[in-house]
Amino acid sequence: MDANERRDSAKDVDRAAPDTVEQQVDADGGSQVDQAGRDVHIHAAVDGQPMDAPNGRVEARQVVNAFRGEATNVVEAGTIYGNVTFGSGSGLGSVGEGSAVPVPAHRVVARPELSGRVIRALTDESQDDMLAVTGLCGAGGFGKTTLAAVVAGDRHVRDWFRDEVWWVTLGEHVRDIELASKVNDLTARVSGVRTDYRDPEQAGQHLGAVLEGRRCLLIVDDVWNEAQLAPFNIGGLSCRRLVTTRISSVLPQNAVSVIVDIMSPGQARAVLSEGLASTGGVDWQPLWALTGGWPVLLALANRQVQTYARRGLKVAAAVQRVAERLAAKGPAALDPKNPAQRRLAVTATVEVSLDLLAEPDPSRRTRFLELAVFTEKNIIFQQTLEIYWAYTGGLDADEVEQLCLDLADMSLVQGYQHGQRPMLWLHDVMREYIRFHTDADLARYHQDFLKSYRRQLGIAGSE
């Protein structure tokens, strides 16, 4: 297409998408922009050999130029063979590899009781003179990352932060040089200048200097320890931080913590019925109860219901069949068998937290699994665990208390209350998971529990 056609095409794109920003480009592929704090990508799909891309990168027959700024219209795009698409990243971490806000694989169910609290905390004017951190805390698979993505795309948030919203994803094993590289990547996206610090603290100090004076939002997803978060919390007081973690103790003491827990019955029904054509008269209550309102399990149940429906079952019968599988074999019965999808599975979600729990002492995993004996009520008194775990693991009262604190900190239990009668309580679905997961050892665990009380009471034959 000629220059006029390209110009008209770009204008059509701009009218169709309010967030689209047209980029003024000179004939050599450079840029002439007004620095107005927005991120612009130019994607030039080349039919022949990839052309040179100053300040950009070449990826599999596609040239990607990333520019920072804002302009009003396209003047000339030079000689390009193929289609040209103009689009704004709107600051949502769209510049730089691996920086995009994640897009959920399914429709997002609104959780305004949580997103509203997060947005209010992030846009609180009273925190301007201090490092403001908001944390989304909760067990794996409860929707922390999804909620952060919803907040990142909220119109009020984007307006308040002037479309400067940056996203970085960490993970359990990111540390040292890899962590420094993550910080360097973020600095490059914000400033346009790449640094190569190998020490996370030095990289973080430079990032803090770059963020200074910028009214922006930095989202740090999937944080596992304080050392991972530290480089992102240096300087930049005008920058707000939103952190997702399953380990609440990684957050600074002054952080606003929002617990991401189970979905309400209405929210759960919305997930369970996603993509199903006819759900009239379907009784969702048994399936909601068996999933415990756990989003990752709700999504897996929905996938199974859709599978049965595609194979001829009516939705009501498909729901009943999935409920029967859950009741018979527990939450892991719905785990996908495809290795590529294992990260979405219940087993993988729980196991990664159990691995962390067991790092200082492998026997701590066994202590957690021994909670399978508590099947009637979710509340478990610490005094009971002191008797039980003294017998099975030789733990004293202080060690039991510390383990309870760690279980709560890692979101492996729903809560831990340290009052006159300290107690913890399990998520329904977690209780069911460990009960089915320990099926072969369950009888022995029950025997050990009885023996622990026999020994406590001084009854002969406790061994």
Secondary structure, 3 states (H helix, E strand, C coil): CCHHHHHHHHHHHHHHCCCCCCCCECCCCCECCEEEEEEEEEEEECCCCCCCCCCEEEECCEEEEEEEEECCCCCCCCCCCCCEEEEECCCECCCCCCCCCCCCCCCCCCCHHHHHHHHHHHCCHHHCCCCCEEEEECCCCCCHHHHHHHHHHCHHHHHHCCCCEEEEECCCCCCHHHHHHHHHHHHHHHHCCCCCCCCHHHHHHHHHHHHCCCCCEEEEEEECCHHHHHHHHCCCCCCEEEEEECCHHHCCCCCEEEECCCCCHHHHHHHHCCCCCCCCCCCCHHHHHHHCCCHHHHHHHHHHHHHHHHCCCCHHHHHHHHHHHHHHHCHHHHCCCCHHHHHHCHHHHHHHHHHHHCCCCCHHHHHHHHHHHCCCCCEEEHHHHHHHHHHHHCCCHHHHHHHHHHHHHCCCCCEEECCCCCEEECCHHHHHHHHHHCHHHHHHHHHHHHHHHHHHCCCCCCC
